[in-house]
Amino acid sequence: MKKNYPRYTLRISNNLHEKITFTANYNGRSKNKEIEVAVKRYILDFERLHGEIETKNDLDF
């Protein structure tokens, strides 16, 4: 079943886009999934330093 996640447009440089494409291909993921993994890692690192971020939604993380 398809989940109804919010959409977000991301504007990045061509250089960063090429690098994300490279790492996504290397890891066998789509660019979207590669960005999602990177954001999750960033949030986990942030929360380790500053504590858990409370949200209104109880989404998979």
N, C-alpha and C positions, 0 to 999 in steps of 0.2 A: 504494500500500500504506500502510495506517495504521500510524504509529509508536506504540509503547507508551511515551509519556512519563509521568513521575511527575505526579501531581495534587497541587495545593496550594490550600487554601482561604484566601482573602484577605479579611480584614475591614477595611473602610474606611468613612469617613464618607459620608453621603449627598451632601454637597457635592462631595467628591472623585469619587464615583461618577458624578455628573452631568457633571463636567468630563471624565472619561475617556470617557463616552458621547459627549459633544460632539466631542472630538478624534478618536475612532475614526470617527465618522460623517464628519467633515471629511476624514479621510485615507482613507476608503473601506475601513476594516478593521473586524474584529470587536473587541469590547472585549478579549477574550483576547489577540489579536494586538497590539493597541495597548499593552497592559501588557507583553507580551513584548519589543516594540521598545524601550520605555522602560527596562526592566531591562537589556537588552543595552547600550544607550547608557551607562547608569550604570556597568556593569561595565567597559566599555571605558575610560571616563574614570578609574575607580579604578585600572585596570591601567596606564594611562599615567603616573599619579603614583607608584604603589607597586610596579610590576612585575607580571608575569603570574602569575595564580593557577593553580596546578597542581591538576588534578582527576583522579579515578580513571577517569572516563568520557570517552570521546572522541566527544562529541556534536557535531552541527552547531552552529556559533555564528555 
